[in-house]
């Protein structure tokens, strides 16, 4: 079964980061993709990928954050200062002027793949 959450693009380089079963539902893991730390989450039956760096503290900790739902928005809350980020858009729920990068994700053959420009 192939579940594509972001349409593949010819400009994307896809990197296998782990098996979907390696990410417990409701949690995240950190992967190194083309030199960038990426936080990969398995939430509500979906997979999301965001930059791992918390823009408020500069620490690479978002993969260790708590996931949840805020008024229908799936989110991750940083474990440090508790700022929350939309898992789909990367936008801070505390200050929409702040965001983290998002990455295209696909699940193919039970494996999680992250897309990056290049």
C-alpha positions as CSV (number, residue, x, y, z in Angstrom):
1,X,0.0,0.0,0.0
2,X,1.2,3.5,-0.9
3,X,0.0,6.5,1.0
4,X,1.2,9.8,-0.5
5,X,0.6,12.8,1.7
6,X,2.4,15.2,-0.6
7,X,2.4,14.8,-4.3
8,X,5.9,13.6,-5.6
9,X,7.8,16.1,-7.6
10,X,10.5,15.7,-10.2
11,X,12.6,18.2,-8.2
12,X,12.3,16.2,-5.0
13,X,15.0,13.9,-3.7
14,X,13.4,11.2,-1.5
15,X,15.2,9.8,1.5
16,X,14.0,6.7,3.4
17,X,14.1,7.6,7.1
18,X,12.5,4.6,8.9
19,X,9.7,2.1,8.9
20,X,6.4,3.5,9.8
21,X,6.2,0.9,12.6
22,X,9.3,2.5,14.1
23,X,7.2,5.6,15.1
24,X,4.7,4.9,17.8
25,X,1.4,6.5,17.1
26,X,1.2,10.0,18.7
27,X,5.0,10.4,18.8
28,X,7.9,11.7,16.7
29,X,11.4,10.7,15.8
30,X,14.3,12.7,14.5
31,X,15.9,11.9,11.1
32,X,18.9,13.4,9.3
33,X,17.8,14.3,5.7
34,X,20.5,15.9,3.5
35,X,22.2,17.4,6.5
36,X,19.0,18.7,8.1
37,X,17.4,17.5,11.3
38,X,13.8,16.6,10.5
39,X,11.1,15.8,13.1
40,X,8.8,13.0,11.8
41,X,5.5,12.4,13.5
42,X,2.9,9.7,13.3
43,X,-0.4,11.3,14.4
44,X,-4.0,10.4,13.8
45,X,-3.0,7.9,11.2
46,X,-1.0,10.4,9.2
47,X,2.7,11.2,8.9
48,X,4.1,14.7,9.1
49,X,7.7,16.1,8.8
50,X,8.9,19.4,10.2
51,X,12.2,21.0,10.9
52,X,13.4,19.8,14.3
53,X,14.8,23.2,15.4
54,X,12.5,25.1,17.8
55,X,12.7,28.7,16.5
56,X,12.0,30.1,19.9
57,X,15.0,28.5,21.6
58,X,17.2,27.4,18.8
59,X,17.3,23.8,20.2
60,X,16.7,20.8,18.0
61,X,13.9,19.3,20.2
62,X,10.6,19.3,18.3
63,X,10.8,15.6,17.6
64,X,10.5,15.1,21.4
65,X,7.5,17.3,21.7
66,X,4.0,16.3,22.7
67,X,1.4,15.9,20.0
68,X,-2.3,16.8,20.2
69,X,-5.2,18.5,18.7
70,X,-6.1,22.2,19.2
71,X,-9.5,23.0,17.8
72,X,-9.1,20.5,14.9
73,X,-5.5,21.5,14.2
74,X,-3.0,18.6,14.7
75,X,0.0,20.1,16.6
76,X,3.3,19.4,18.3
77,X,4.3,21.3,21.4
78,X,7.9,22.0,22.0
79,X,9.2,20.3,25.2
80,X,11.1,23.5,26.2
81,X,8.9,26.6,26.3
82,X,5.7,24.8,25.3
83,X,5.1,26.7,22.0
84,X,2.9,24.7,19.7
85,X,3.2,24.3,15.9
86,X,0.7,23.1,13.3
87,X,1.9,19.8,12.0
88,X,0.5,20.5,8.5
89,X,1.9,24.0,7.9
90,X,4.6,24.4,10.5
91,X,3.1,27.7,11.6
92,X,3.3,28.6,15.3
93,X,-0.1,28.5,17.1
94,X,1.3,31.1,19.5
95,X,2.5,33.6,16.9
96,X,1.6,33.1,13.2
97,X,4.7,35.1,12.2
98,X,6.9,32.3,13.4
99,X,7.1,28.9,11.7
100,X,9.3,25.8,11.1
101,X,9.9,24.3,7.7
102,X,7.7,21.4,6.5
103,X,8.8,18.5,4.3
104,X,6.8,16.4,1.9
105,X,6.2,12.9,3.3
106,X,5.2,9.6,1.7
107,X,4.7,6.2,3.1
108,X,5.5,3.4,0.7
109,X,5.8,-0.3,1.4
110,X,5.7,0.4,5.1
111,X,8.6,2.8,4.9
112,X,8.6,6.6,5.6
113,X,10.2,8.8,2.9
114,X,11.0,12.5,3.3
115,X,11.3,14.7,0.2
116,X,13.8,17.5,-0.1
117,X,14.7,19.9,-2.8
118,X,17.5,18.8,-4.9
